[in-house]
Structure formats: C-alpha cells, structure tokens
Amino acid sequence: MGGGFGCRPCFEPPQNRICLGIIELPIRQIPVAGGENDQDYSRSSIELFQGRQFARPTFYTESMMKAPVCGWTLEEAARSRGALRIAGVDEVGRGPLFGPVVAAAVILAPGFQFDGLNDSKKLSEKKRTELDLEIRANAVCWAIAEVDAETIDRINIRQASLLAMRRAVLQLALGPDFLLIDGRDTIDWECRQQAVIHGDAISFSIAAASVLAKVHRDHLLIELDREFPGYGLARHKGYGSPEHIAALDRLGPTPLHRRSYRPVAQAQLRFE
C-alpha cells in the first residue's frame, strides 16, 4: 500500500459559527451508487413568467450561482458540536484508465492561513506544489493512501475510492473525531462524518487533502511514465485523452491499466 503521513503537535479549538450547505450522514450509512444527478440549479430554480418577460432567478438561484468560498465554516460548525480533531478527506483518480486511485486525509490547526488554498483542480501545477509543501510542513497530521488498478477492477471504482479514503484516515498519527469528506459518501469509520458535495471548494481541510492527493498522484504518474513509455502518462496522468487511446490501440494495456474501464477492455480484446 503506497502513501505517507506526517504529524505536528495538537491544538485547542476556537469559537465557532453556524455551518450551511452540508450533508450529514450517520456512521456507516453509504448512499446507493448512481443516485440522483447533480442538478443545474441555475436553470431549475428560475421562475418563468408569462409572455415575453425575461426569466428572473430566485434568491436561492442567485446564491447557488455565486462561486463557493473555501474557508473554515464547516470546521467551525463541527467544533461547535464538540469536535476537536477534524480531518478533511478527499480522493483523486476516479476517472483515469491507468494507475491507482489516491486519497489523502489532513487535520489542520484551526485558523492556519494557507494563501490560495482551494480545490486542487482549480489551481495551477506550480501553486499545487507550493501548497503541498506548506500543508505537509504545517498540518497537525496528514496521510496518503493508494488503491491499485487490480483492486479497482475487482471491487469497482466507487468502493476502491472509499477504501483509499479509509486507509488514509487509518494512517493518521492522531485519530480524528470528525470527518469532512468530499462527495456524497461517508466511509466505514467510528466517528461522526459529513459528506460534502464539492467540499474541496468549501472546506480548507478537504481542499488540503485534495492538494496532497493530486500532487502525490501526479508525481507517481510521472515516475510510471518512465516505466511504461509510449503512453504519455506524464502528460495526461492516465486519463482517456486521444493520445492515451491511440497508445492503447497501438501498444495494448499495461498491467496497471484498469481493465474494467471500457476503452481498456476494448484494447485488450484486440491484443488477445
């Protein structure tokens, strides 16, 4: 099992405020895969008027259309309910055709300032690398875990992602008493949890986990590009780009390709 971890001394909780926009789920309660799709609130919440009048957005629509602000709101709400060690948890690599899914768990000191911390997908590679070093140096503790392609094929990517997140939490030097998890699912862990849709754009703790997981996986794919030349892994990081699909057709799948993914399965058939 790949990954890593780090730790700093513990901390005291600050005062707290109210939290909005979260999904709280009981421990062990896992929603069924393939639930309702994300709604386009910018369209579904619009009030339509008769005649030729323009559509007028409701107050809810206007609030949803605003870009989310990454901050401490979710963490402070958890502390208001007695939580002391709040871990943000996120994964990267559900979509690629190649390589592991990677998850990270991070406990941050309350109120610590990270300049520009946000969802890793919104950051430049340079900024992610800077934040990765800063988070590792200043987080109370952090951990990274992987689940390989063979396991993904055996248990499916959703279950593999949950397993990677659980492994990351398990490796934390301090046991968390509250988890903020990006997405719709909680994990099999004995503490209070909140699943937060788009949580990596709302919570500093989840955003920090997103950055660690993304930087770790990107560096891993650059290394694997040298082991498996010709696929362009360092450029597309295993995603199904035209370059990657063409390489699969030309070279066939490697042992680290996910054979449960259709483009890989189709390429495999041509090489059997």
Secondary structure, 3 states (H helix, E strand, C coil): CCEEEEECCCCCCCCCCCCCCCEEECCCCCCCCCCCCCCCHHHHCEECCCCCCCCEECHHHHHHHCCCCCECHHHHHHHHCCCCCEEEEEEECCCCCECCEEEEEEECCCCCCCCCCCCHHHCCHHHHHHHHHHHHHHCCEEEEEEECHHHHHHHCHHHHHHHHHHHHHHHCCCCCCEEEEECCCCCCCCCEEEEECCHHHCEHHHHHHHHHHHHHHHHHHHHHHHHCCCCCHHHHCCCCCHHHHHHHHHHCCCCCECCCCHHHHHHHHHCC
